[in-house]
Amino acid sequence: MSLAMAELAGAIPDEGGYVAWVRRAFGPFWGFQVGWWSWINSFVDVAIYPALFADYAMYWWPDMSPATRWALALVFIWTLTGLNVAGVRVTGWTAVALGVGALAPVAIFTVVASVRAEHVPWIPFAPGEGASSPAWASGSR
C-alpha cells in the first residue's frame, strides 16, 4: 500500500491525495465517495486508539480504576488533538520521531542478534562438496 501511495504521489502530486487521484480517474462522484467514506471510517478507526492506550497502560497499572482509565484516554485524545491543531509540520515531525522511536528497538535487537550469532542460518542451502542436489531438496531422503 505504501509503495502504491508513493508512486501515485510522485506521479500525481495533487493536494488531497487519494481523493484527488480517484476524482481524476473516475470523476467527481467517486472522488466525493472516497473522501466521504474515508472521513466516516476515520471516526471508527481513530476511536480505537485511546481505548487501546488505556488498556495497554493497565498492564503496568493493573489496579487502575475506570475513572482513571477514562481520564487517561481523554488525555491521550487531548494531546493528539493539540498536536494536530499545532499544524501539519509539527504533526509530521512528531510522526517521524514516533516512528523512529518505534523502530529503534528493532534496530537495536538486530544489531545485538548479529553480533551474537553463533551460526549462519542459510548454511543448509549451501551443500558441501560432492552433493548431487541442493540442501533444500534433500528433505525427502
C-alpha positions as CSV (number, residue, x, y, z in Angstrom):
1,M,0.0,0.0,0.0
2,S,2.8,2.4,0.9
3,L,4.5,1.8,-2.4
4,A,1.3,2.4,-4.3
5,M,0.8,5.7,-2.4
6,A,4.4,6.7,-3.0
7,E,4.1,6.0,-6.7
8,L,0.8,7.9,-7.1
9,A,2.1,10.8,-5.0
10,G,5.2,11.0,-7.3
11,A,3.2,10.7,-10.5
12,I,0.2,13.0,-9.5
13,P,1.4,15.4,-6.7
14,D,-2.0,17.0,-6.2
15,E,-3.2,18.2,-2.8
16,G,-5.9,15.8,-1.5
17,G,-4.0,12.6,-2.0
18,Y,-6.1,9.6,-3.0
19,V,-9.3,11.7,-3.1
20,A,-7.7,13.7,-5.9
21,W,-6.4,10.6,-7.6
22,V,-9.8,8.9,-7.6
23,R,-11.6,12.1,-8.8
24,R,-9.1,12.4,-11.6
25,A,-9.5,8.7,-12.6
26,F,-13.2,8.1,-12.0
27,G,-14.8,11.6,-11.8
28,P,-16.2,13.9,-9.1
29,F,-18.9,11.5,-7.8
30,W,-16.4,8.7,-6.9
31,G,-13.9,11.2,-5.6
32,F,-16.6,12.5,-3.2
33,Q,-17.4,8.9,-2.2
34,V,-13.8,8.1,-1.4
35,G,-13.4,11.3,0.7
36,W,-16.7,10.8,2.5
37,W,-16.2,7.2,3.4
38,S,-12.7,7.7,4.4
39,W,-13.8,10.5,6.7
40,I,-16.5,8.3,8.2
41,N,-14.0,5.4,8.6
42,S,-11.6,7.6,10.5
43,F,-14.1,8.2,13.3
44,V,-14.3,4.4,13.9
45,D,-10.7,3.7,13.3
46,V,-9.3,6.6,15.4
47,A,-11.7,6.0,18.2
48,I,-10.0,2.7,19.0
49,Y,-6.6,4.1,19.9
50,P,-7.3,6.0,23.1
51,A,-9.0,2.9,24.5
52,L,-6.1,0.7,23.4
53,F,-3.7,3.1,25.0
54,A,-5.5,3.0,28.3
55,D,-5.8,-0.8,28.1
56,Y,-2.1,-1.1,27.5
57,A,-1.4,1.2,30.4
58,M,-3.3,-1.2,32.6
59,Y,-0.5,-3.7,32.1
60,W,1.8,-1.5,34.2
61,W,-1.0,-0.3,36.5
62,P,-3.4,-3.3,36.9
63,D,-5.5,-1.7,39.7
64,M,-6.4,1.3,37.6
65,S,-9.9,2.5,38.3
66,P,-12.5,3.0,35.5
67,A,-12.4,6.8,36.1
68,T,-8.6,6.8,35.8
69,R,-8.9,4.8,32.6
70,W,-11.3,7.3,31.1
71,A,-9.1,10.2,32.2
72,L,-6.0,8.6,30.6
73,A,-8.0,8.1,27.3
74,L,-9.1,11.8,27.4
75,V,-5.6,13.0,28.0
76,F,-4.5,10.9,25.0
77,I,-7.2,12.4,22.9
78,W,-6.5,16.0,24.0
79,T,-2.7,15.6,23.4
80,L,-3.2,14.3,19.9
81,T,-5.8,16.9,19.2
82,G,-3.5,19.7,20.4
83,L,-0.7,18.2,18.2
84,N,-2.9,18.3,15.1
85,V,-4.1,21.8,15.9
86,A,-0.4,22.9,16.1
87,G,-0.1,22.3,12.4
88,V,0.9,19.8,9.8
89,R,4.7,20.3,10.1
90,V,4.7,19.7,13.9
91,T,2.4,16.7,13.4
92,G,4.6,15.3,10.6
93,W,7.8,15.7,12.6
94,T,6.2,14.1,15.6
95,A,5.1,11.2,13.5
96,V,8.6,10.8,12.2
97,A,10.0,10.9,15.8
98,L,7.5,8.3,17.0
99,G,8.3,6.1,14.0
100,V,12.0,6.3,14.8
101,G,11.2,5.5,18.4
102,A,9.1,2.5,17.5
103,L,11.8,1.1,15.1
104,A,14.8,1.8,17.3
105,P,14.3,-1.3,19.4
106,V,14.1,-3.4,16.3
107,A,17.3,-1.9,15.0
108,I,19.0,-2.5,18.4
109,F,17.8,-6.1,18.6
110,T,19.0,-6.7,15.0
111,V,22.5,-5.4,15.8
112,V,22.7,-7.4,19.1
113,A,21.5,-10.6,17.3
114,S,24.0,-10.1,14.5
115,V,26.9,-9.7,17.0
116,R,25.8,-12.8,19.0
117,A,25.0,-15.0,16.0
118,E,26.5,-18.5,16.5
119,H,25.8,-19.9,13.1
120,V,24.7,-18.7,9.7
121,P,21.1,-19.7,9.1
122,W,21.4,-20.1,5.3
123,I,24.2,-22.7,5.6
124,P,21.8,-25.6,4.9
125,F,21.1,-24.1,1.5
126,A,24.8,-24.4,0.5
127,P,25.6,-28.2,0.3
128,G,29.1,-29.4,0.7
129,E,31.5,-30.8,-1.9
130,G,30.1,-33.6,-4.0
131,A,26.4,-33.1,-3.2
132,S,24.2,-34.1,-6.1
133,S,21.3,-31.8,-5.1
134,P,20.8,-28.6,-3.2
135,A,20.2,-28.9,0.5
136,W,16.6,-27.7,0.3
137,A,15.8,-30.7,-2.0
138,S,17.2,-33.2,0.4
139,G,14.3,-33.2,2.9
140,S,12.7,-36.3,1.3
141,R,15.8,-38.5,2.0
